[in-house]
Amino acid sequence: MNEKTVSILDGNTFVVTDERGDVTASPDLPTGLFSFDTRFLSTWVLRIDGHRLNALSQDDLHFFETRFFLVPGRPTHYIDAKLSVIREQSIGAAFVERLTVLNHDIAPATLTLRVDMDTDFADLFEIKDVQHKRGTKSVHHDDGRLRYSYRRETFQRDTVISSTLPARIDDDGMTFDVTLEPRGQWQTELRVEPVINGGDTASPTIWGAYRRRARPQVRQELEHWIDRAPQLLADNPNLTTAYERSLIDLAAMRYASLTATGPIPTAGLPWFMTLFGRDSIFISLQTMPFLPRLTPPVLRLLGSLQGGSLDDLREEEPGKILHEFRYGESAAFEEQPHTPYYGSADATPLFVILLDEYERWSGDAELVRGLERQARAALHWIDEYGDLVGNGYVSYWRRNTRNGLENQCWKDSWDAISYRDGRLSALPRATCELQGYAYDAKIRGARLARQFWNDPAYADRLEREAADLKQRFNRDFWVADGEYYALALDPDGTPVDALASNMGHLLWSGIVEPDRAGKVAEHLLGPAMFSGWGVRTLAETEARYNPVGYHVGSVWPFDNSIIAWGLRRYGFREEAARIAEGMVEASGFFDGRLPEAFAGYRRELTGYPVEYPTACSPQGWSAGAVLLLLRTMLDLTPYQDHLGVDPHLPPSIPRIELLDVPGRWGRADALGRRAERHQRQHTGLLARLGRSDNG
């Protein structure tokens, strides 16, 4: 985007405007009011006496409200304005804009204030590729309200706009005749409410209550959210800022699904404000020591939507965990497969991993027993449906050839999986991290079967299968002449030998043989892969490397948080701390908010991290990355009813205190200090243990 945009959001509903607070929809600038994958406002332009205004400044108050300070006339080096306008926009029960016009003159003023309004009811998938709508749009205005309506068979969407002061209403907006006394002011409040299916089907769901929240309630919920999270004290302002920003962004991106029992984390603004299996699972893993209450709704919802049949359109299979769920028009009429879409090969083993990790932190045996059927089905999927080639490895291919995803791992862009020489491998593809996730799921599934499902024979079988997978994997995926793990295997079993960041996920899973871990760490932190800010998705040495390529050279904070976690698991404390330090320093260039991705340029070349052109911001697992890096630096580990802490901090972060970490122990404090002289860490000791407030 070439123009600056401003976003406010609250779970399901968000607004993207230009720097004046206006909405003028275009394919290159996806501004508007969005809710449940539909744009409910495509035009929202303020004019005084027929002219648009110019911005003096803009104030981000919270994620759910912002203010714009504007003046009429053309911008010059000196603006001698007799009038100014304050636009206060907020999201709560609806999108609300409070307009205040101030007269700074000693003489009275009269003016015409106009807000141009319209909506295209565009599906999110239509924004970049404008399509002819197949339904019928109508507009009505009566009782002081302007109502835009769209109907296509049973699919109904409405936008209802009202004002606290009388206005002249027409099909294209509202006009106010304003008279101002000397030094006087005028104010009105405009309210825009998105309505789904007439409001009837949404009202009994959680969204029915969620959408009625007023602005003071949203503010109170944010304060409570932050108060319940652990308190961070650190001798590094970038870290504390990034932590606070992450907590706020994670609160903002909680999504009240029409079928969920509680808000769940979403993937990112503006394109991915919905349920994503992989993203929601990873965010839950990243935030476990900080926000464990995010996890149960994710597990329950994903379990309830688990695949139960074979469906090529949705790429559904029995036991498979969904990839994405959409509520827009194209999904409703199966022009897109997202109701839900199951094109993800990693969400299914990750579901089992999250279930086990949550029990380790929370001690919630009831949830583990309640989801036994779903966990068993996910484990069964790994071998029955995930092994497409019959070689014992999880692979994927696109069964929906019209609009399904070609790559169904986390690097899901079309060119992400290649050989060193740049050729793309044939399908099916078995990427290396999928095997690590499958191994980890079997190990964790065995623990759950033995301790909670009363099935030791099943546990023994899973452990044997995991051991066999580990042995075969280390034989088949190892590239001997480079001493690293291949990105994938092609259908013939030939290594897809690009040097990529995926092997960092292998360390997290535990599938790497200990005597090879050192070489993996050496590659990840070597000059070909480590930019100075973080590990690149693809090494500089590879033919497809592009520092501004989505998955072929850029740096992803999410990816780096998992890599650091894996390095720490294998004892590479300094290497993990180096990645954490790079990410924290990078966050300082983005006001504490790590974007989805930034360019893979060498740090000495640019001096600052260059943001990826179309990166989501805020983005769910980038916000979660900051929390996981904190966990990694302190090495927070649950041990039955106490919290283990073994800190190792980088030079720029000499002290971390994390207070009131929630878990099955109640709450505990974690302390980490870096000894400056010897560059060693004091052992972290627990303070308060066994408190009853389980947070």
C-alpha positions in Angstrom: 0.0 0.0 0.0 1.4 3.4 -1.0 -1.0 5.4 1.3 -1.0 5.3 5.0 -4.0 3.4 6.6 -5.4 3.5 10.1 -7.1 0.6 11.7 -9.4 0.1 14.6 -10.8 -3.3 15.4 -12.7 -5.3 18.0 -12.7 -9.0 17.3 -15.1 -9.7 14.4 -15.4 -6.1 13.2 -12.7 -3.7 12.0 -12.4 -0.5 10.2 -9.5 0.6 7.9 -9.4 4.2 6.8 -6.9 6.6 5.3 -5.0 9.1 7.4 -8.0 11.5 7.3 -10.4 8.9 8.6 -12.0 8.5 5.2 -13.0 5.3 3.4 -12.6 5.3 -0.4 -12.5 1.7 -1.5 -10.0 0.5 -4.1 -8.3 -2.8 -4.9 -4.9 -1.3 -3.8 -6.2 0.2 -0.5 -8.6 -2.2 1.2 -10.3 0.4 3.4 -13.8 0.0 4.8 -15.9 -1.4 7.6 -15.6 -5.2 7.7 -17.4 -7.8 9.7 -17.6 -11.6 9.2 -15.7 -11.4 5.8 -18.1 -8.7 4.3 -17.4 -5.1 3.7 -20.3 -3.1 5.2 -18.9 0.4 4.3 -17.0 1.1 1.1 -17.4 4.9 1.1 -17.3 7.1 4.1 -15.9 10.6 3.1 -16.3 13.8 5.2 -16.6 17.1 3.3 -17.2 20.7 4.4 -18.7 23.0 1.8 -18.0 20.4 -0.8 -14.3 20.0 0.0 -12.4 17.1 1.7 -10.3 17.9 4.7 -6.6 17.6 5.5 -5.0 15.9 8.4 -3.0 17.7 11.1 -2.5 14.6 13.2 -4.0 11.3 14.2 -4.1 9.8 17.7 -4.3 6.0 18.3 -6.0 5.9 21.7 -6.6 2.1 21.8 -7.1 -0.7 19.3 -10.8 0.1 19.3 -10.8 3.9 19.0 -8.8 6.7 17.3 -9.0 10.4 16.7 -8.3 12.5 13.6 -7.6 16.3 13.8 -8.5 17.9 10.5 -8.7 21.3 8.9 -10.4 22.5 5.6 -8.3 23.8 2.8 -5.2 22.7 1.0 -2.2 21.7 3.1 0.6 24.4 3.1 3.6 25.1 5.2 1.3 27.3 7.4 -2.4 26.6 7.8 -4.4 29.6 9.1 -7.7 27.7 9.6 -10.7 29.3 11.1 -12.3 25.9 11.5 -11.1 22.6 12.7 -12.7 19.2 12.9 -12.1 16.3 15.3 -13.2 12.9 14.2 -13.5 10.2 16.9 -14.0 6.7 15.6 -14.6 3.7 17.7 -15.7 0.0 17.5 -17.9 -1.5 20.1 -21.6 -2.2 19.8 -21.2 -0.7 16.3 -18.9 1.6 14.3 -19.4 5.0 15.9 -18.0 8.4 14.6 -18.3 11.5 16.8 -17.9 14.6 14.7 -16.9 17.9 16.4 -16.6 21.1 14.4 -14.8 24.0 16.2 -15.1 27.7 15.2 -11.9 29.5 16.1 -13.0 32.9 14.8 -14.6 35.8 16.6 -17.3 35.8 14.0 -20.2 33.3 13.6 -19.8 30.7 10.8 -22.2 28.7 8.7 -21.3 25.7 6.7 -22.5 22.5 5.1 -21.1 19.3 6.5 -21.6 16.2 4.4 -20.6 12.5 4.8 -20.7 10.5 1.6 -21.8 7.0 2.3 -22.1 3.7 0.4 -21.4 0.0 0.6 -20.6 -2.6 -2.0 -21.1 -5.6 0.4 -17.9 -7.0 -1.1 -16.7 -10.4 0.1 -13.1 -10.2 1.3 -12.1 -12.5 -1.6 -13.5 -9.9 -4.0 -11.6 -6.9 -2.8 -8.5 -7.4 -5.0 -10.5 -8.9 -7.9 -13.7 -6.9 -8.3 -16.5 -9.1 -9.4 -20.1 -8.5 -10.5 -22.4 -9.1 -7.6 -25.1 -11.6 -8.2 -27.5 -10.4 -5.6 -29.7 -7.3 -5.4 -28.7 -4.2 -3.6 -31.2 -1.6 -2.3 -31.3 1.6 -0.3 -33.9 3.0 2.0 -34.1 6.0 4.3 -36.8 6.7 6.8 -37.1 7.5 10.5 -33.8 9.3 10.4 -31.9 6.2 9.3 -30.1 5.2 6.1 -30.3 1.5 5.3 -28.3 -0.3 2.6 -29.4 -3.9 1.9 -28.1 -6.8 -0.1 -29.9 -10.1 -0.8 -28.9 -13.2 -2.7 -31.3 -16.0 -2.0 -30.9 -16.6 1.8 -27.7 -14.6 2.1 -28.6 -11.2 3.6 -26.4 -8.3 4.7 -27.5 -4.8 5.8 -25.8 -1.6 6.8 -27.9 0.7 9.1 -26.6 4.3 9.6 -28.2 6.8 12.0 -27.3 10.2 13.5 -28.0 11.9 16.9 -28.8 15.1 15.1 -31.3 15.6 12.2 -29.8 15.3 8.7 -30.9 15.6 5.1 -30.6 12.0 4.0 -30.3 10.8 0.4 -29.2 7.5 -1.1 -25.5 8.6 -1.0 -25.1 10.0 2.5 -26.2 12.6 5.0 -25.9 16.4 5.0 -26.0 18.7 7.9 -26.5 22.5 7.9 -24.3 23.8 10.7 -24.3 27.2 12.4 -21.5 28.0 14.8 -21.4 30.9 17.3 -18.1 32.7 17.7 -15.6 30.3 19.4 -18.5 27.8 19.3 -18.7 24.1 18.5 -21.1 21.7 16.9 -21.3 17.9 17.4 -23.1 14.9 16.2 -22.6 11.2 16.5 -23.0 8.8 13.5 -23.6 5.1 14.2 -23.1 2.3 11.6 -24.3 -1.1 12.4 -23.6 -4.2 10.3 -26.5 -6.7 10.3 -26.2 -10.3 9.3 -29.3 -12.2 8.0 -31.6 -9.6 9.4 -30.1 -10.1 12.9 -32.1 -13.2 13.6 -29.5 -16.0 13.2 -26.8 -14.1 15.1 -28.8 -13.0 18.1 -28.7 -16.3 20.1 -25.0 -16.8 19.6 -22.0 -15.4 21.5 -21.7 -12.8 18.8 -25.2 -11.6 19.7 -23.9 -10.5 23.1 -20.4 -9.6 21.9 -21.7 -7.1 19.3 -23.7 -5.2 21.9 -20.7 -4.2 23.9 -20.4 -0.5 24.4 -17.1 1.4 24.3 -16.7 1.6 28.1 -17.2 -2.1 28.3 -14.6 -2.8 25.7 -12.2 -0.5 27.6 -12.9 -2.3 30.9 -12.3 -5.7 29.2 -9.0 -4.6 27.9 -7.9 -3.4 31.3 -8.9 -6.7 32.8 -7.1 -8.6 30.1 -3.9 -6.8 30.8 -4.3 -7.1 34.5 -4.6 -10.9 34.3 -1.5 -11.3 32.2 1.9 -11.6 33.9 3.6 -8.3 34.7 6.9 -7.8 32.9 9.8 -5.8 34.3 12.8 -5.7 32.1 15.9 -3.5 31.5 15.1 -3.1 27.9 12.4 -0.6 26.8 11.9 -2.3 23.4 11.0 -5.5 25.1 8.5 -4.0 27.5 6.9 -2.0 24.7 6.7 -5.0 22.5 5.2 -7.1 25.3 2.5 -4.5 26.0 1.8 -4.0 22.3 1.4 -7.8 21.9 -1.0 -8.1 24.7 -3.2 -5.4 23.3 -3.1 -6.7 19.8 -3.9 -10.2 21.0 -6.9 -8.8 22.9 -8.0 -6.9 19.8 -7.8 -10.0 17.5 -10.0 -12.3 19.6 -12.8 -13.5 17.3 -16.3 -14.3 18.4 -17.1 -17.1 16.1 -20.8 -17.8 15.4 -20.2 -21.3 16.6 -17.6 -21.0 19.3 -18.1 -20.9 23.1 -15.6 -18.1 23.6 -13.4 -15.7 21.6 -10.5 -17.3 19.8 -7.3 -15.8 18.3 -7.3 -14.8 14.7 -4.6 -14.6 12.1 -4.2 -11.0 11.1 -5.6 -7.7 9.7 -7.0 -7.1 7.2 -7.3 -10.3 5.3 -7.3 -13.0 8.0 -9.6 -11.9 10.7 -11.2 -15.3 11.1 -10.5 -18.8 12.4 -7.4 -20.4 11.0 -6.5 -23.9 12.5 -2.8 -23.6 12.2 -2.6 -20.0 13.3 -4.9 -20.3 16.2 -3.0 -23.4 17.4 0.4 -21.7 17.1 -0.8 -18.5 18.8 -2.2 -20.7 21.7 1.2 -22.4 22.0 3.1 -19.1 21.9 0.9 -17.5 24.6 0.5 -20.5 26.9 2.5 -19.2 29.9 0.8 -15.8 29.6 -2.8 -16.2 28.3 -3.7 -19.9 28.8 -7.4 -19.2 28.7 -7.1 -18.6 24.9 -6.6 -22.4 24.4 -9.7 -24.2 25.5 -12.1 -22.4 23.1 -9.6 -23.1 20.3 -9.4 -26.9 21.1 -13.1 -27.2 21.5 -14.0 -25.4 18.3 -11.4 -27.2 16.2 -12.5 -30.5 17.7 -16.2 -29.8 16.9 -15.4 -28.9 13.3 -13.0 -31.8 12.7 -13.4 -33.5 9.4 -15.7 -36.5 9.2 -16.0 -37.4 5.5 -14.3 -37.2 2.2 -15.0 -33.9 0.3 -12.7 -32.8 -2.6 -14.1 -29.2 -2.6 -13.2 -28.6 1.0 -10.3 -31.1 1.0 -12.0 -32.6 4.1 -10.9 -36.0 5.5 -12.0 -37.9 8.6 -9.9 -36.7 11.6 -8.5 -33.7 9.7 -8.4 -30.3 11.5 -9.6 -27.4 9.4 -7.4 -24.7 7.8 -9.8 -21.8 7.5 -13.4 -20.8 8.1 -15.2 -18.0 6.3 -18.7 -16.5 6.5 -18.7 -14.4 3.3 -20.9 -14.7 0.2 -18.4 -16.6 -1.9 -18.1 -19.3 0.8 -21.9 -19.4 1.3 -22.4 -20.3 -2.3 -19.3 -22.6 -2.6 -17.5 -20.3 -4.9 -14.8 -20.6 -2.2 -14.4 -23.8 -0.2 -14.1 -22.2 3.2 -17.1 -23.5 5.1 -14.7 -24.8 6.4 -11.7 -25.5 4.2 -9.3 -28.3 5.3 -6.3 -27.6 3.0 -3.7 -27.8 5.7 -1.4 -30.8 6.4 0.0 -29.5 9.7 -3.0 -28.4 11.8 -4.0 -32.0 12.6 -0.8 -33.1 14.4 -0.5 -29.6 15.9 -4.0 -30.1 17.5 -2.7 -33.1 19.5 0.5 -31.1 20.4 -1.6 -28.2 21.7 -3.9 -30.5 23.7 -0.9 -32.1 25.5 0.9 -28.8 26.0 -2.2 -27.2 27.6 -2.6 -30.1 30.0 1.0 -29.8 31.1 0.4 -26.1 31.9 -3.1 -26.2 33.3 -3.6 -29.7 34.7 -7.0 -29.7 33.0 -7.5 -33.5 32.7 -11.2 -33.0 32.0 -10.6 -31.3 28.7 -8.1 -34.0 27.7 -10.6 -36.7 28.4 -13.4 -34.8 26.8 -11.4 -34.5 23.5 -10.1 -38.1 23.5 -12.1 -39.1 20.4 -11.0 -36.0 18.4 -7.3 -36.5 19.4 -7.4 -40.2 18.5 -9.0 -39.3 15.1 -6.2 -36.8 14.5 -3.5 -39.3 15.3 -5.3 -41.8 13.0 -5.3 -39.2 10.2 -1.5 -38.9 10.2 -1.1 -42.5 9.0 -4.3 -43.2 7.2 -4.8 -40.0 5.2 -1.7 -38.0 5.7 0.6 -40.6 4.2 -0.4 -40.0 0.5 2.6 -41.8 -1.1 2.7 -44.8 1.2 6.3 -44.1 2.4 5.4 -43.4 6.0 5.6 -39.6 5.7 2.9 -36.9 5.9 2.5 -35.4 2.4 0.0 -33.1 0.8 -1.5 -32.3 -2.6 -4.3 -30.1 -3.8 -7.5 -32.1 -4.3 -9.5 -28.9 -5.0 -7.7 -27.9 -8.2 -9.9 -24.8 -8.8 -9.1 -22.7 -5.7 -7.4 -24.9 -3.2 -3.9 -24.2 -1.8 -1.0 -25.8 -3.7 1.2 -25.7 -0.6 -0.5 -26.9 2.5 2.3 -26.3 5.1 2.8 -23.0 6.8 4.8 -21.7 3.9 1.7 -21.8 1.6 2.7 -19.5 -1.2 3.0 -21.2 -4.6 6.9 -21.0 -4.9 7.8 -21.8 -1.3 9.0 -25.4 -1.8 11.9 -25.7 -4.2 15.2 -27.5 -4.9 18.5 -25.6 -4.4 18.5 -24.8 -8.2 15.1 -23.2 -8.0 13.0 -25.9 -9.5 9.7 -26.5 -7.9 9.1 -30.1 -6.7 6.2 -32.2 -7.9 3.2 -33.0 -5.7 2.6 -34.6 -3.3 5.2 -32.9 -1.1 6.4 -34.1 2.3 8.0 -31.0 3.9 10.4 -31.8 6.8 8.5 -29.9 9.5 5.4 -32.0 8.9 7.3 -35.1 9.9 8.6 -33.3 13.1 5.0 -32.4 14.0 3.8 -35.9 13.4 6.6 -37.3 15.6 5.8 -34.9 18.4 2.1 -35.6 18.1 2.7 -39.4 18.5 5.0 -38.8 21.5 2.6 -36.5 23.2 -0.4 -38.7 22.2 1.3 -41.6 23.9 1.5 -39.6 27.2 -2.2 -38.7 27.0 -3.2 -42.3 26.2 -1.2 -43.7 29.1 -2.1 -41.1 31.7 -5.6 -40.0 30.8 -7.2 -42.5 28.4 -6.3 -45.7 30.2 -4.9 -47.3 27.1 -1.2 -48.3 27.7 -1.2 -50.5 24.6 -2.1 -47.6 22.4 0.6 -45.5 24.1 3.2 -48.2 23.4 2.2 -48.4 19.8 2.5 -44.6 19.3 5.9 -44.6 20.9 7.1 -47.4 18.6 5.8 -45.6 15.6 7.4 -42.3 16.7 10.8 -44.1 17.2 10.5 -45.7 13.7 9.6 -42.3 12.1 12.6 -40.6 13.8 15.0 -43.2 12.5 13.7 -43.1 9.0 13.5 -39.4 8.9 17.1 -38.9 9.9 18.1 -41.3 7.2 15.9 -39.9 4.3 15.9 -36.2 4.9 19.6 -35.6 5.8 21.6 -33.9 3.0 25.0 -35.4 3.7 27.0 -33.1 1.4 25.7 -30.0 3.2 25.0 -31.5 6.6 21.4 -30.2 7.0 17.9 -31.4 6.6 16.2 -31.2 3.2 13.2 -28.9 2.9 11.0 -31.8 1.7 10.9 -35.1 -0.2 9.3 -35.2 -3.6 7.0 -38.0 -4.7 9.9 -40.2 -5.6 11.6 -39.8 -2.3 14.3 -37.5 -3.6 15.3 -34.7 -1.2 14.0 -31.2 -2.1 17.4 -29.9 -1.0 16.9 -26.1 -0.5 18.4 -24.8 2.7 15.3 -23.3 4.5 14.2 -22.3 8.0 11.8 -25.2 8.3 14.5 -27.3 9.9 14.4 -25.0 12.9 10.9 -26.4 13.6 12.5 -29.9 13.6 14.5 -28.8 16.7 11.3 -27.8 18.4 9.7 -31.1 17.6 12.6 -33.2 19.0 13.0 -35.4 15.9 16.6 -34.3 15.2 19.3 -36.7 16.4 21.4 -34.9 19.0 24.7 -35.4 17.1 23.2 -33.4 14.2 21.7 -30.6 16.1 24.9 -28.6 16.2 25.1 -28.5 12.4 21.5 -27.4 12.2 22.1 -24.6 14.7 25.3 -23.6 12.8 23.3 -23.2 9.5 20.4 -21.3 11.1 22.7 -18.7 12.7 25.2 -18.7 9.8 25.5 -15.7 7.4 23.4 -17.4 4.6 20.4 -17.7 6.9 20.7 -15.1 9.7 20.1 -11.6 8.5 21.1 -9.9 11.8 17.5 -9.5 12.7 16.4 -13.1 12.4 16.5 -16.3 10.4 15.5 -16.0 6.7 12.8 -18.3 5.4 15.3 -19.3 2.6 19.1 -19.1 2.6 20.9 -16.5 0.5 22.7 -19.3 -1.3 19.5 -20.8 -2.9 18.4 -20.0 -6.4 14.9 -18.8 -5.4 16.2 -16.5 -2.7 14.6 -13.1 -2.7 14.9 -10.8 0.4 11.4 -9.5 -0.3 9.9 -12.8 -1.3 7.0 -13.9 0.9 8.4 -17.3 1.9 11.7 -17.3 -0.1 14.0 -15.0 1.8 11.9 -12.8 4.1 12.2 -13.0 7.9 9.1 -14.1 9.9 8.9 -13.3 13.6 6.6 -16.3 14.1 9.1 -18.6 12.4 11.9 -17.3 14.5 10.1 -17.7 17.7 9.6 -21.5 17.0 13.2 -21.8 15.9 14.5 -20.1 19.1 12.3 -22.5 21.1 13.8 -25.4 19.3 17.3 -24.2 19.7 16.7 -23.9 23.5 15.3 -27.4 23.6 18.6 -28.8 22.3 20.7 -26.6 24.7 21.8 -23.8 22.2 21.1 -21.1 24.8 23.3 -18.3 23.2 21.9 -19.0 19.7 18.3 -18.8 21.0 19.1 -15.6 22.9 20.6 -14.1 19.8 17.4 -14.6 17.8 15.4 -13.2 20.6 17.6 -10.1 20.8 17.3 -9.5 17.0 13.5 -9.7 17.1 13.3 -7.4 20.1 15.6 -4.9 18.5 13.6 -5.1 15.2 10.3 -4.4 17.2 11.7 -1.0 18.1 11.5 0.1 14.5 7.8 -0.8 14.4 6.6 0.9 17.6 6.7 -2.5 19.4 4.4 -4.3 16.8 6.3 -6.9 14.9 4.7 -7.2 11.4 3.9 -10.5 9.7 7.2 -10.4 7.9 10.1 -8.2 7.0 12.7 -8.3 4.3 15.7 -10.6 4.5 18.3 -7.9 3.7 21.5 -8.1 5.7 21.4 -5.8 8.7 24.6 -4.0 7.8 23.1 -3.2 4.4 19.9 -1.4 5.5 20.5 -0.5 9.2 16.9 -1.2 10.0 14.3 -4.0 9.2 12.5 -3.3 6.0 8.8 -4.2 6.3 7.4 -6.6 3.7 5.2 -4.6 1.3 1.8 -6.4 2.1 2.5 -7.7 5.6 -0.5 -8.1 7.9 -0.2 -5.7 10.9 -1.3 -6.5 13.5 -0.8 -10.2 13.0 -1.6 -12.9 15.5 1.4 -15.1 15.6 3.8 -12.1 15.3 2.2 -10.8 18.4 2.5 -14.2 20.0 6.2 -14.4 18.9 7.2 -11.8 21.5 5.6 -13.9 24.3 7.2 -17.1 23.1 10.7 -15.4 22.9 10.2 -14.3 26.5 9.4 -17.9 27.5 12.5 -19.1 25.6 14.9 -16.6 27.2 13.6 -17.6 30.7 13.1 -21.3 29.6 9.8 -21.5 31.4 8.9 -25.2 31.7 6.0 -26.8 33.6 7.0 -29.6 36.0 3.9 -31.1 37.6 2.8 -28.5 40.1 5.7 -26.1 39.9 7.3 -23.8 37.2 10.8 -24.4 36.1 13.0 -21.4 35.2 16.5 -21.5 33.7 17.2 -18.0 32.1 19.8 -17.1 29.5 19.5 -13.5 28.4 21.3 -11.7 25.5 23.6 -8.7 26.3 21.0 -6.1 25.5 18.5 -7.5 28.0 20.4 -7.7 31.4 17.3 -8.3 33.5 13.8 -9.8 33.1 11.3 -10.2 35.9 8.0 -11.9 34.9 5.5 -11.8 37.8 2.4 -13.9 38.3 2.9 -16.6 35.6 -0.3 -18.6 35.6 -0.4 -22.4 35.6 -1.4 -25.5 37.5 0.7 -24.2 40.4 -1.4 -21.1 40.8 0.9 -18.2 40.0 4.7 -18.0 40.2 7.4 -15.4 39.5 10.3 -15.9 37.2 13.6 -13.9 37.4 16.5 -13.8 34.9 19.7 -11.7 35.1 22.7 -11.6 32.9 26.1 -11.5 34.6 28.0 -8.7 32.6 31.5 -9.8 33.4 31.2 -13.5 32.5 28.2 -13.3 30.2 26.6 -16.1 32.3 23.1 -16.4 33.8 22.1 -16.7 37.4 19.7 -19.6 37.9 16.1 -18.4 38.0 14.4 -19.2 41.3 10.7 -19.4 41.9 9.2 -17.0 44.4 5.5 -17.6 45.2 4.3 -21.1 44.5 0.9 -22.8 45.0 -1.3 -19.7 45.1 -4.9 -20.5 44.5 -5.7 -17.8 41.9 -5.3 -19.9 38.8 -5.8 -17.0 36.3 
